[in-house]
Amino acid sequence: MNEILRLFPNLTPLQVSQYEALYDLYANWNAKINVISRKDIEHLYEHHVLHSLAIAHDFRPTPGTEFLDVGTGGGFPGIPLAILWPQCRFHLIDGTGKKIHVVQEVASAIGLENVRATHIRCEEERGKYDFVVSRAVMPLPDLARLVRKNISTRPRNSIGNGILCLKGGDVTAETAPFRRIVEVSPLSDWLEGEWFKEKYLIYLPL
């Protein structure tokens, strides 16, 4: 939590309390449904919450911006971003119903009114959004092919509509087809710690 407070010093008391509530909520749900690696729950804030918030580095969406979180799992990156950007709307989808149930319960418990979560596969989702966000759900070319239909053609932000995703390891091959337009930003330029090395924020306008 301390690193979140340092990086986002303008959080409201409500936002701080929402972030603080996440650990107990996920620890309790994880004991029933494995939404996060059991050995990873103690690193919830670094490996999941802060990692999700890397999407917010150097980007401030305009009010009303619509996000689709594909393969959200237990609610990442959607829930941490929805707390940070209450003026935006988030649709979190996943093909596993149990995980979506956890997302719904967590969002309800902390009073997130800008989140809806649906048990649906990406191929079936037909809504239009400004941005698709994800954390290493699938190779970038596959993700781009699946979500192109979901990207709105009406831009309303300082950057064009498209994909904002978090990836780890060597991303050279999967970004190669988009090398003229893709932007790859190392998280270690912004976030301290060994865990963030070789992890990247990828922006692909569509």
VMD Tcl script that draws the C-alpha trace (Angstrom):
set ca {
  {0.00 0.00 0.00}
  {2.80 2.44 0.79}
  {4.05 2.41 -2.78}
  {0.54 3.04 -4.11}
  {0.18 6.02 -1.79}
  {3.56 7.35 -2.88}
  {2.83 7.03 -6.60}
  {-0.74 8.31 -6.35}
  {-0.60 11.01 -3.66}
  {-3.95 12.55 -4.63}
  {-6.13 9.57 -3.73}
  {-9.27 10.44 -1.79}
  {-9.94 8.84 1.63}
  {-12.55 6.64 -0.08}
  {-10.06 5.40 -2.66}
  {-7.47 4.67 0.04}
  {-10.01 2.69 2.04}
  {-11.05 0.76 -1.09}
  {-7.47 -0.23 -1.85}
  {-6.85 -1.15 1.78}
  {-9.91 -3.41 1.80}
  {-8.67 -5.50 -1.13}
  {-6.23 -7.66 0.82}
  {-8.74 -9.13 3.27}
  {-11.36 -9.54 0.54}
  {-9.04 -11.42 -1.80}
  {-7.49 -13.46 0.99}
  {-10.95 -14.59 2.09}
  {-12.17 -15.37 -1.41}
  {-8.91 -17.04 -2.40}
  {-9.36 -19.53 0.42}
  {-12.60 -20.65 -1.30}
  {-11.85 -20.07 -4.99}
  {-8.33 -19.98 -6.37}
  {-8.32 -16.63 -8.19}
  {-4.72 -15.78 -7.30}
  {-1.83 -18.17 -6.75}
  {-2.01 -19.21 -3.08}
  {1.68 -18.41 -2.56}
  {1.18 -15.04 -4.25}
  {-1.60 -13.63 -2.07}
  {0.91 -12.05 0.34}
  {2.25 -10.09 -2.63}
  {-1.22 -8.90 -3.68}
  {-0.38 -5.20 -3.70}
  {2.90 -5.46 -5.61}
  {2.13 -8.28 -8.04}
  {-1.52 -7.51 -8.76}
  {-2.73 -4.08 -7.62}
  {0.38 -2.03 -8.37}
  {1.03 -4.03 -11.53}
  {-2.50 -3.21 -12.72}
  {-2.00 0.46 -11.94}
  {1.01 0.58 -14.27}
  {-1.56 1.20 -17.00}
  {-2.22 4.55 -15.32}
  {1.37 5.72 -15.75}
  {1.38 8.85 -17.88}
  {-2.27 8.37 -18.91}
  {-5.34 10.13 -17.53}
  {-8.54 9.17 -19.30}
  {-11.28 11.69 -19.85}
  {-14.49 11.25 -17.83}
  {-16.83 8.73 -19.41}
  {-14.08 6.66 -21.02}
  {-15.18 3.02 -21.45}
  {-12.83 0.13 -20.70}
  {-13.19 -3.58 -21.44}
  {-11.04 -5.86 -19.24}
  {-10.55 -9.10 -21.19}
  {-9.78 -12.23 -19.16}
  {-10.00 -10.29 -15.92}
  {-9.58 -13.36 -13.70}
  {-10.07 -12.10 -10.16}
  {-10.51 -8.52 -11.34}
  {-7.12 -7.38 -12.59}
  {-6.38 -4.87 -13.94}
  {-10.00 -3.71 -13.92}
  {-10.75 -3.29 -10.22}
  {-7.60 -1.32 -9.27}
  {-8.12 0.95 -12.29}
  {-11.82 1.41 -11.53}
  {-10.92 2.58 -8.02}
  {-8.39 5.04 -9.44}
  {-10.70 6.33 -12.18}
  {-14.22 6.48 -10.71}
  {-15.32 8.79 -13.54}
  {-14.74 6.00 -16.10}
  {-16.73 2.82 -16.75}
  {-15.35 -0.70 -16.71}
  {-16.74 -3.96 -18.06}
  {-14.80 -6.97 -16.73}
  {-15.26 -10.25 -18.59}
  {-13.92 -13.76 -18.12}
  {-14.81 -17.23 -19.36}
  {-14.73 -18.68 -15.82}
  {-17.93 -18.03 -13.89}
  {-16.42 -18.55 -10.42}
  {-13.89 -15.80 -11.02}
  {-16.55 -13.39 -12.22}
  {-18.53 -14.13 -9.05}
  {-15.50 -13.06 -6.99}
  {-15.16 -9.87 -9.04}
  {-18.81 -9.03 -8.46}
  {-18.54 -9.65 -4.73}
  {-15.33 -7.62 -4.34}
  {-16.72 -4.70 -6.36}
  {-19.90 -4.74 -4.29}
  {-18.04 -4.95 -0.99}
  {-16.02 -1.80 -1.67}
  {-18.88 0.10 -3.30}
  {-17.53 0.28 -6.84}
  {-20.39 1.68 -8.90}
  {-18.47 1.99 -12.18}
  {-17.83 -1.75 -12.63}
  {-19.90 -4.52 -14.15}
  {-18.63 -8.07 -14.51}
  {-19.95 -10.64 -16.97}
  {-19.28 -14.33 -17.47}
  {-18.66 -14.29 -21.22}
  {-15.92 -15.20 -23.65}
  {-14.18 -12.40 -25.52}
  {-15.37 -13.82 -28.83}
  {-18.97 -13.32 -27.72}
  {-18.66 -9.76 -26.40}
  {-20.14 -7.24 -28.85}
  {-19.92 -3.95 -26.95}
  {-17.88 -0.95 -28.08}
  {-15.16 0.54 -25.85}
  {-12.42 3.13 -25.97}
  {-9.79 0.77 -24.61}
  {-9.28 -2.92 -24.00}
  {-7.06 -3.67 -21.00}
  {-5.57 -7.03 -20.03}
  {-2.76 -8.78 -18.19}
  {-0.98 -11.40 -20.31}
  {-4.20 -13.10 -21.39}
  {-2.95 -14.21 -24.81}
  {-0.38 -13.24 -27.47}
  {-0.87 -9.68 -28.72}
  {-1.78 -10.63 -32.34}
  {-4.52 -12.95 -31.06}
  {-5.84 -10.33 -28.66}
  {-5.86 -7.66 -31.36}
  {-7.76 -9.96 -33.73}
  {-10.40 -10.76 -31.11}
  {-11.03 -7.26 -29.76}
  {-10.77 -5.16 -32.91}
  {-14.56 -5.44 -33.20}
  {-14.92 -3.95 -29.70}
  {-12.89 -0.77 -30.23}
  {-14.98 2.35 -30.75}
  {-14.14 4.51 -33.76}
  {-14.82 7.72 -31.78}
  {-11.70 8.84 -29.89}
  {-12.13 11.02 -26.80}
  {-8.70 10.86 -25.17}
  {-5.24 12.27 -25.77}
  {-4.22 8.91 -27.25}
  {-6.13 6.93 -29.84}
  {-8.44 4.07 -28.89}
  {-6.88 0.62 -28.67}
  {-5.26 -1.93 -26.39}
  {-3.39 -1.25 -23.14}
  {-1.96 -4.52 -21.90}
  {0.64 -5.75 -19.43}
  {3.17 -8.36 -20.53}
  {6.28 -10.03 -19.19}
  {9.37 -11.56 -20.77}
  {10.54 -11.13 -24.35}
  {7.74 -9.42 -26.24}
  {9.71 -8.90 -29.46}
  {7.98 -11.57 -31.52}
  {4.41 -10.69 -30.58}
  {4.89 -6.96 -31.09}
  {6.75 -7.40 -34.40}
  {3.60 -7.38 -36.59}
  {2.75 -3.95 -35.16}
  {6.28 -2.52 -34.96}
  {5.35 0.72 -36.77}
  {2.60 1.67 -34.32}
  {3.06 -0.27 -31.07}
  {4.57 1.37 -27.98}
  {6.41 -0.79 -25.43}
  {7.28 0.79 -22.06}
  {9.39 -1.05 -19.46}
  {7.68 -0.95 -16.06}
  {11.08 -0.85 -14.37}
  {11.44 2.74 -15.64}
  {8.67 3.66 -13.22}
  {8.25 0.91 -10.64}
  {11.05 -0.21 -8.35}
  {11.76 -3.81 -7.42}
  {13.12 -6.99 -8.99}
  {9.63 -8.27 -9.82}
  {9.00 -5.47 -12.32}
  {12.09 -6.19 -14.41}
  {11.26 -7.53 -17.88}
  {7.64 -6.46 -17.51}
  {6.09 -4.05 -19.96}
  {3.10 -1.85 -20.70}
  {2.10 -2.24 -24.33}
  {-0.08 0.30 -26.13}
  {-1.47 -0.71 -29.49}
  {-3.80 1.74 -31.26}
  {-6.51 -0.01 -33.26}
}
mol new
graphics top color blue
foreach p $ca { graphics top sphere $p radius 0.5 }
foreach p [lrange $ca 0 end-1] q [lrange $ca 1 end] { graphics top cylinder $p $q radius 0.2 }
display resetview
